[in-house]
Amino acid sequence: AEICKYKLSFNDSLLIVQGSLDSCTKAWIDLKRDRELLKSLMKLYYSKVDDEKLNTLVDQSARKAAFPYLALNDMELMKSTEVIERKHFADTFLNRDCTDEYYNAYLEANDILKKATGHDDYNFGDYHDYYLLLDVVLLAVILNNFMNLNHDLNGVNPLAFLSTSSYTFNSFLKYNLKNDISKIVIPKLDVQQFVKRS
């Protein structure tokens, strides 16, 4: 019997679009332009939610929600129907307490999601699933917008390349082709250093 081996590469979005998901959402998502795309992606998971509630959920989804990572240490909290206490939102990585703004973002998102889903048995597990879905949906819209912008600018899809250098080289080739330059023009050293620093 032949054994097949597959190699998968999971590259963080930081390799493509620099910044946290929150900062990228603010920079790359325009709710007026992206509302229908966000709505269609959210509808895949929340198919039973009516349009009015889904619109409220989409409005909430256009900003990164807060998440109590410390609550994951307690499996009983996953089934909890109560609001998660503030102590579970502390940032142990940076050794900081939860801010009012961060906790209020959770309370608002949790309330909107609870109303939108209409579950009688709504619990923290539902919020957990929403938060994970939000990571995927926001990243998909951000990368879609990034891809479209770059393709509009130079006719090359950056997401079709495994590295920034291969994308950059193909962009130079496309530029040369577009401007009817028959031989490859290698930029001067100061231009190369500028590109490398950026």
Backbone as CSV, one residue per row, in Angstrom:
resi,resn,N_x,N_y,N_z,CA_x,CA_y,CA_z,C_x,C_y,C_z
1,ALA,0.846,-1.188,0.000,0.000,0.000,0.000,0.879,1.236,0.000
2,GLU,0.466,2.203,-0.778,1.226,3.440,-0.887,0.760,4.421,0.191
3,ILE,1.700,5.007,0.878,1.382,5.979,1.918,1.553,7.377,1.325
4,CYS,0.495,8.155,1.390,0.550,9.530,0.877,0.954,10.462,2.004
5,LYS,1.789,11.389,1.683,2.197,12.390,2.663,1.799,13.760,2.137
6,TYR,1.161,14.504,2.988,0.767,15.856,2.635,1.493,16.828,3.537
7,LYS,1.939,17.901,2.965,2.580,18.931,3.754,1.707,20.175,3.690
8,LEU,1.305,20.632,4.850,0.483,21.828,4.933,1.318,22.943,5.535
9,SER,1.065,24.132,5.059,1.760,25.295,5.593,0.723,26.266,6.131
10,PHE,0.772,26.524,7.422,-0.142,27.487,8.031,0.644,28.771,8.290
11,ASN,0.405,29.736,7.451,1.091,31.007,7.603,0.149,32.004,8.252
12,ASP,0.627,32.662,9.263,-0.181,33.661,9.949,-0.433,34.829,9.006
13,SER,-1.595,35.443,9.136,-1.934,36.587,8.287,-0.951,37.734,8.482
14,LEU,-0.233,37.744,9.620,0.763,38.784,9.863,1.860,38.774,8.803
15,LEU,2.071,37.620,8.159,3.069,37.552,7.097,2.615,38.309,5.852
16,ILE,1.309,38.505,5.718,0.768,39.163,4.534,0.347,40.595,4.841
17,VAL,-0.477,40.739,5.840,-0.985,42.059,6.226,-0.530,42.320,7.654
18,GLN,0.377,43.257,7.830,0.940,43.532,9.145,-0.079,44.184,10.066
19,GLY,-0.107,43.748,11.311,-0.961,44.356,12.319,-1.851,43.330,12.988
20,SER,-2.429,43.732,14.110,-3.371,42.867,14.805,-4.667,42.811,14.005
21,LEU,-5.496,41.837,14.306,-6.774,41.735,13.605,-7.621,42.978,13.845
22,ASP,-7.555,43.519,15.056,-8.309,44.729,15.380,-7.843,45.907,14.527
23,SER,-6.532,46.118,14.430,-6.018,47.246,13.632,-6.267,47.029,12.139
24,CYS,-6.154,45.787,11.679,-6.433,45.490,10.263,-7.911,45.684,9.939
25,THR,-8.779,45.330,10.879,-10.217,45.523,10.677,-10.519,47.005,10.510
26,LYS,-9.922,47.826,11.365,-10.136,49.281,11.279,-9.585,49.838,9.968
27,ALA,-8.472,49.307,9.504,-7.827,49.829,8.297,-8.428,49.298,7.001
28,TRP,-8.885,48.050,6.995,-9.247,47.398,5.739,-10.736,47.130,5.538
29,ILE,-11.547,47.278,6.585,-12.976,46.996,6.431,-13.772,48.287,6.489
30,ASP,-14.527,48.515,5.432,-15.438,49.652,5.338,-16.842,49.057,5.336
31,LEU,-17.592,49.313,6.392,-18.890,48.667,6.548,-19.855,48.989,5.413
32,LYS,-19.745,50.195,4.841,-20.627,50.549,3.711,-20.337,49.655,2.508
33,ARG,-19.066,49.441,2.236,-18.651,48.641,1.085,-18.755,47.146,1.354
34,ASP,-18.437,46.726,2.561,-18.274,45.303,2.873,-19.462,44.670,3.594
35,ARG,-20.516,45.445,3.819,-21.665,44.934,4.583,-22.224,43.641,3.999
36,GLU,-22.467,43.613,2.690,-23.091,42.431,2.076,-22.185,41.209,2.138
37,LEU,-20.875,41.413,1.965,-19.937,40.292,2.063,-19.907,39.750,3.494
38,LEU,-19.806,40.649,4.469,-19.832,40.222,5.866,-21.136,39.490,6.185
39,LYS,-22.221,40.046,5.701,-23.539,39.455,5.973,-23.649,38.055,5.367
40,SER,-23.187,37.899,4.133,-23.279,36.579,3.491,-22.406,35.549,4.201
41,LEU,-21.238,35.967,4.690,-20.368,35.044,5.414,-20.957,34.691,6.785
42,MET,-21.529,35.683,7.475,-22.147,35.422,8.776,-23.389,34.543,8.617
43,LYS,-24.099,34.718,7.499,-25.328,33.956,7.249,-25.037,32.463,7.083
44,LEU,-23.825,32.120,6.649,-23.461,30.713,6.515,-23.539,29.987,7.862
45,TYR,-23.188,30.678,8.915,-23.203,30.069,10.253,-24.521,30.336,10.976
46,TYR,-25.022,31.557,10.819,-26.264,31.949,11.498,-27.419,31.964,10.500
47,SER,-27.692,30.829,9.906,-28.703,30.736,8.855,-30.127,30.934,9.367
48,LYS,-30.361,30.683,10.639,-31.712,30.801,11.190,-31.999,32.191,11.770
49,VAL,-31.024,33.074,11.731,-31.207,34.423,12.271,-31.851,35.293,11.193
50,ASP,-32.917,36.032,11.571,-33.598,36.876,10.579,-32.728,38.064,10.173
51,ASP,-33.078,38.702,9.055,-32.257,39.764,8.456,-32.009,40.944,9.385
52,GLU,-33.030,41.374,10.119,-32.865,42.528,11.008,-31.833,42.236,12.095
53,LYS,-31.942,41.078,12.718,-30.987,40.691,13.765,-29.608,40.421,13.170
54,LEU,-29.582,39.877,11.957,-28.301,39.619,11.301,-27.582,40.930,10.986
55,ASN,-28.341,41.949,10.584,-27.737,43.271,10.333,-27.107,43.836,11.602
56,THR,-27.780,43.678,12.734,-27.227,44.130,14.017,-25.957,43.362,14.333
57,LEU,-25.977,42.075,14.057,-24.806,41.228,14.294,-23.648,41.624,13.376
58,VAL,-23.965,41.970,12.130,-22.931,42.415,11.183,-22.313,43.727,11.656
59,ASP,-23.148,44.648,12.135,-22.620,45.916,12.671,-21.650,45.647,13.814
60,GLN,-22.014,44.732,14.695,-21.151,44.369,15.814,-19.887,43.675,15.312
61,SER,-20.015,42.878,14.286,-18.901,42.071,13.791,-17.829,42.890,13.086
62,ALA,-18.159,44.099,12.696,-17.191,44.939,11.991,-16.099,45.455,12.917
63,ARG,-16.203,45.128,14.185,-15.130,45.476,15.121,-14.792,44.226,15.925
64,LYS,-13.543,44.091,16.264,-13.073,42.902,16.972,-13.662,42.871,18.374
65,ALA,-14.223,41.739,18.750,-14.820,41.585,20.069,-13.764,41.225,21.109
66,ALA,-14.141,41.355,22.368,-13.263,41.007,23.477,-13.482,39.540,23.843
67,PHE,-12.439,38.904,24.343,-12.574,37.490,24.688,-11.880,37.180,26.016
68,PRO,-12.559,36.430,26.896,-11.973,36.056,28.201,-11.146,34.772,28.109
69,TYR,-9.923,34.877,27.709,-9.095,33.684,27.518,-8.933,32.864,28.795
70,LEU,-8.920,33.525,29.943,-8.768,32.794,31.198,-9.975,31.903,31.494
71,ALA,-11.106,32.213,30.895,-12.307,31.394,31.103,-12.141,30.007,30.484
72,LEU,-11.238,29.878,29.538,-11.021,28.578,28.894,-10.403,27.556,29.849
73,ASN,-9.872,28.035,30.972,-9.296,27.132,31.971,-10.370,26.414,32.780
74,ASP,-11.600,26.864,32.671,-12.698,26.295,33.449,-13.787,25.798,32.500
75,MET,-13.856,24.492,32.294,-14.814,23.922,31.342,-16.269,24.169,31.753
76,GLU,-16.509,24.370,33.024,-17.868,24.665,33.473,-18.347,26.017,32.938
77,LEU,-17.423,26.945,32.753,-17.797,28.263,32.219,-18.282,28.178,30.774
78,MET,-17.801,27.176,30.025,-18.252,27.013,28.640,-19.753,26.790,28.574
79,LYS,-20.311,26.177,29.602,-21.753,25.908,29.650,-22.518,26.983,30.407
80,SER,-21.789,27.961,30.936,-22.418,28.984,31.776,-23.345,29.889,30.968
81,THR,-24.522,30.117,31.522,-25.478,31.031,30.885,-25.352,32.435,31.456
82,GLU,-24.479,32.599,32.439,-24.254,33.897,33.078,-23.177,34.680,32.318
83,VAL,-23.203,35.989,32.526,-22.155,36.848,31.955,-20.824,36.469,32.606
84,ILE,-19.784,36.366,31.818,-18.454,35.998,32.330,-17.901,37.156,33.157
85,GLU,-17.360,36.825,34.309,-16.835,37.853,35.206,-15.609,38.545,34.607
86,ARG,-15.410,39.761,35.029,-14.324,40.607,34.538,-12.937,39.992,34.775
87,LYS,-12.771,39.270,35.864,-11.456,38.700,36.207,-10.931,37.756,35.129
88,HIS,-11.826,37.185,34.331,-11.415,36.247,33.284,-10.879,36.957,32.032
89,PHE,-10.942,38.286,32.031,-10.485,39.070,30.879,-9.089,39.667,31.094
90,ALA,-8.452,39.341,32.195,-7.113,39.872,32.461,-6.143,39.395,31.387
91,ASP,-5.189,40.228,31.058,-4.179,39.899,30.051,-2.947,39.357,30.760
92,THR,-2.801,38.034,30.782,-1.673,37.425,31.481,-0.375,37.552,30.691
93,PHE,-0.493,37.751,29.391,0.707,37.904,28.559,1.420,39.215,28.888
94,LEU,0.641,40.297,29.001,1.218,41.602,29.331,1.046,41.952,30.806
95,ASN,0.480,41.014,31.581,0.278,41.203,33.009,-0.514,42.486,33.313
96,ARG,-1.688,42.606,32.650,-2.546,43.783,32.846,-3.963,43.345,33.201
97,ASP,-4.616,44.168,33.994,-6.027,43.932,34.291,-6.872,44.348,33.099
98,CYS,-8.085,43.885,33.098,-9.028,44.208,32.028,-9.481,45.666,32.161
99,THR,-9.487,46.388,31.049,-9.943,47.779,31.070,-11.471,47.823,30.985
100,ASP,-12.037,48.952,31.385,-13.487,49.137,31.277,-13.935,49.015,29.825
101,GLU,-13.174,49.617,28.925,-13.517,49.603,27.498,-13.576,48.170,26.954
102,TYR,-12.591,47.362,27.325,-12.524,45.988,26.834,-13.683,45.156,27.378
103,TYR,-13.952,45.283,28.664,-15.036,44.516,29.276,-16.396,44.966,28.735
104,ASN,-16.563,46.250,28.542,-17.821,46.767,27.974,-18.020,46.285,26.539
105,ALA,-16.929,46.126,25.793,-17.019,45.586,24.428,-17.554,44.156,24.476
106,TYR,-17.091,43.387,25.452,-17.616,42.024,25.628,-19.101,42.055,25.969
107,LEU,-19.478,42.888,26.941,-20.881,42.943,27.374,-21.798,43.309,26.217
108,GLU,-21.367,44.278,25.414,-22.170,44.706,24.263,-22.285,43.588,23.220
109,ALA,-21.151,42.984,22.866,-21.153,41.908,21.865,-21.962,40.708,22.361
110,ASN,-21.801,40.361,23.618,-22.523,39.234,24.199,-24.034,39.477,24.170
111,ASP,-24.453,40.689,24.513,-25.872,41.035,24.519,-26.463,40.982,23.106
112,ILE,-25.739,41.535,22.144,-26.207,41.537,20.744,-26.316,40.111,20.218
113,LEU,-25.308,39.293,20.497,-25.322,37.909,20.022,-26.461,37.116,20.665
114,LYS,-26.650,37.321,21.965,-27.716,36.606,22.678,-29.086,36.944,22.083
115,LYS,-29.309,38.235,21.792,-30.585,38.657,21.193,-30.719,38.141,19.763
116,ALA,-29.629,38.153,19.022,-29.667,37.734,17.612,-29.957,36.244,17.474
117,THR,-29.320,35.440,18.306,-29.516,33.990,18.191,-30.854,33.553,18.772
118,GLY,-31.309,34.245,19.801,-32.593,33.911,20.403,-32.620,32.553,21.089
119,HIS,-31.468,32.000,21.426,-31.403,30.696,22.107,-31.903,30.846,23.537
120,ASP,-32.727,29.925,23.970,-33.117,29.890,25.380,-31.959,29.408,26.236
121,ASP,-31.141,28.560,25.649,-30.009,27.987,26.374,-28.676,28.634,25.967
122,TYR,-28.726,29.919,25.575,-27.508,30.642,25.176,-26.496,30.570,26.314
123,ASN,-25.232,30.257,25.958,-24.190,30.176,26.974,-22.864,30.702,26.428
124,PHE,-21.844,30.625,27.252,-20.529,31.125,26.855,-19.981,30.386,25.641
125,GLY,-20.358,29.135,25.476,-19.936,28.366,24.303,-20.400,29.014,23.005
126,ASP,-21.595,29.603,23.013,-22.102,30.322,21.833,-21.246,31.548,21.537
127,TYR,-20.875,32.275,22.605,-20.012,33.451,22.422,-18.633,33.016,21.918
128,HIS,-18.118,31.930,22.457,-16.828,31.375,22.034,-16.842,31.080,20.532
129,ASP,-17.912,30.401,20.071,-18.022,30.058,18.653,-18.114,31.313,17.785
130,TYR,-18.862,32.310,18.265,-18.979,33.589,17.546,-17.615,34.262,17.421
131,TYR,-16.869,34.265,18.504,-15.550,34.907,18.504,-14.611,34.230,17.499
132,LEU,-14.618,32.902,17.465,-13.774,32.176,16.504,-14.233,32.432,15.069
133,LEU,-15.549,32.427,14.864,-16.093,32.722,13.541,-15.701,34.127,13.099
134,LEU,-15.756,35.058,14.040,-15.400,36.442,13.745,-13.956,36.558,13.278
135,ASP,-13.057,35.809,13.898,-11.649,35.804,13.456,-11.542,35.417,11.985
136,VAL,-12.240,34.366,11.606,-12.164,33.854,10.239,-12.839,34.805,9.253
137,VAL,-14.026,35.272,9.592,-14.790,36.137,8.683,-14.077,37.466,8.467
138,LEU,-13.629,38.099,9.541,-12.934,39.386,9.391,-11.652,39.225,8.585
139,LEU,-10.906,38.173,8.856,-9.665,37.933,8.116,-9.951,37.676,6.637
140,ALA,-11.023,36.961,6.346,-11.394,36.706,4.950,-11.719,38.004,4.219
141,VAL,-12.464,38.884,4.854,-12.829,40.161,4.226,-11.595,41.055,4.081
142,ILE,-10.749,41.075,5.098,-9.522,41.881,5.045,-8.628,41.404,3.901
143,LEU,-8.398,40.111,3.818,-7.529,39.574,2.758,-8.162,39.751,1.379
144,ASN,-9.470,39.661,1.298,-10.161,39.908,0.030,-9.953,41.364,-0.413
145,ASN,-10.106,42.296,0.509,-9.904,43.716,0.183,-8.444,44.000,-0.171
146,PHE,-7.525,43.394,0.569,-6.097,43.542,0.288,-5.762,43.005,-1.106
147,MET,-6.310,41.825,-1.428,-6.077,41.215,-2.732,-6.635,42.102,-3.852
148,ASN,-7.864,42.582,-3.691,-8.491,43.418,-4.722,-7.729,44.712,-4.952
149,LEU,-7.313,45.351,-3.866,-6.560,46.610,-3.993,-5.261,46.380,-4.759
150,ASN,-4.510,45.359,-4.374,-3.237,45.079,-5.048,-3.448,44.670,-6.497
151,HIS,-4.480,43.892,-6.752,-4.755,43.484,-8.127,-5.155,44.687,-8.977
152,ASP,-5.935,45.594,-8.418,-6.318,46.804,-9.144,-5.106,47.695,-9.432
153,LEU,-4.158,47.733,-8.501,-2.984,48.591,-8.663,-1.991,48.053,-9.686
154,ASN,-1.730,46.736,-9.650,-0.684,46.227,-10.542,-1.062,44.966,-11.312
155,GLY,-2.289,44.511,-11.180,-2.728,43.355,-11.959,-2.205,42.015,-11.469
156,VAL,-1.645,41.986,-10.266,-1.105,40.750,-9.711,-1.807,40.460,-8.385
157,ASN,-2.203,39.206,-8.204,-2.874,38.795,-6.967,-1.828,38.397,-5.931
158,PRO,-1.666,39.164,-4.844,-0.624,38.851,-3.856,-0.867,37.546,-3.103
159,LEU,-2.119,37.093,-3.043,-2.406,35.869,-2.301,-2.075,34.611,-3.090
160,ALA,-1.660,34.776,-4.335,-1.273,33.630,-5.163,0.209,33.303,-5.021
161,PHE,0.904,34.031,-4.159,2.348,33.838,-4.001,2.679,33.363,-2.590
162,LEU,3.721,32.551,-2.485,4.123,32.017,-1.183,5.005,32.974,-0.402
163,SER,5.615,33.915,-1.092,6.505,34.841,-0.385,6.332,36.247,-0.936
164,THR,6.711,37.198,-0.127,6.657,38.593,-0.538,7.627,38.856,-1.676
165,SER,8.779,38.207,-1.624,9.779,38.436,-2.673,9.286,37.948,-4.033
166,SER,8.614,36.801,-4.085,8.108,36.316,-5.376,6.989,37.224,-5.894
167,TYR,6.150,37.717,-4.983,5.101,38.666,-5.378,5.720,39.957,-5.913
168,THR,6.725,40.458,-5.220,7.382,41.704,-5.625,8.045,41.542,-6.987
169,PHE,8.745,40.424,-7.182,9.414,40.194,-8.464,8.397,40.124,-9.599
170,ASN,7.305,39.417,-9.384,6.264,39.335,-10.419,5.597,40.684,-10.664
171,SER,5.487,41.497,-9.637,4.946,42.848,-9.812,5.868,43.682,-10.698
172,PHE,7.190,43.547,-10.491,8.152,44.252,-11.348,8.038,43.772,-12.797
173,LEU,7.909,42.452,-12.974,7.754,41.917,-14.331,6.479,42.438,-14.988
174,LYS,5.400,42.468,-14.237,4.120,42.959,-14.758,4.223,44.445,-15.114
175,TYR,4.915,45.204,-14.282,5.130,46.635,-14.560,5.912,46.808,-15.860
176,ASN,6.969,46.017,-16.009,7.781,46.102,-17.231,6.970,45.729,-18.464
177,LEU,6.159,44.696,-18.355,5.309,44.267,-19.470,4.288,45.347,-19.810
178,LYS,3.678,45.920,-18.806,2.661,46.954,-18.985,3.240,48.209,-19.649
179,ASN,4.486,48.520,-19.301,5.134,49.718,-19.839,6.041,49.422,-21.031
180,ASP,5.885,48.217,-21.602,6.603,47.809,-22.807,8.124,47.914,-22.644
181,ILE,8.609,47.482,-21.491,10.046,47.449,-21.225,10.504,46.014,-21.460
182,SER,11.370,45.825,-22.443,11.721,44.466,-22.851,12.737,43.791,-21.944
183,LYS,13.591,44.550,-21.291,14.546,43.900,-20.405,14.231,44.295,-18.956
184,ILE,14.535,43.396,-18.077,14.220,43.612,-16.667,15.040,44.780,-16.128
185,VAL,14.334,45.693,-15.503,14.994,46.843,-14.894,15.132,46.566,-13.403
186,ILE,16.371,46.447,-12.961,16.607,46.222,-11.540,16.756,47.591,-10.893
187,PRO,15.929,47.869,-9.892,15.968,49.194,-9.264,17.320,49.492,-8.635
188,LYS,17.601,50.777,-8.521,18.846,51.215,-7.893,18.868,50.744,-6.443
189,LEU,20.057,50.710,-5.867,20.253,50.186,-4.522,19.403,50.926,-3.494
190,ASP,19.296,52.253,-3.597,18.522,53.002,-2.608,17.030,52.649,-2.684
191,VAL,16.530,52.358,-3.880,15.133,51.936,-4.045,14.941,50.553,-3.430
192,GLN,15.898,49.655,-3.663,15.824,48.314,-3.085,15.823,48.369,-1.550
193,GLN,16.680,49.230,-1.007,16.746,49.355,0.445,15.445,49.954,1.003
194,PHE,14.856,50.895,0.273,13.580,51.471,0.686,12.491,50.389,0.732
195,VAL,12.435,49.561,-0.303,11.449,48.481,-0.371,11.687,47.480,0.755
196,LYS,12.951,47.165,1.013,13.289,46.215,2.067,12.894,46.759,3.443
197,ARG,13.123,48.054,3.681,12.771,48.649,4.971,11.267,48.747,5.165
198,SER,10.524,48.901,4.073,9.079,49.039,4.221,8.471,47.685,4.339
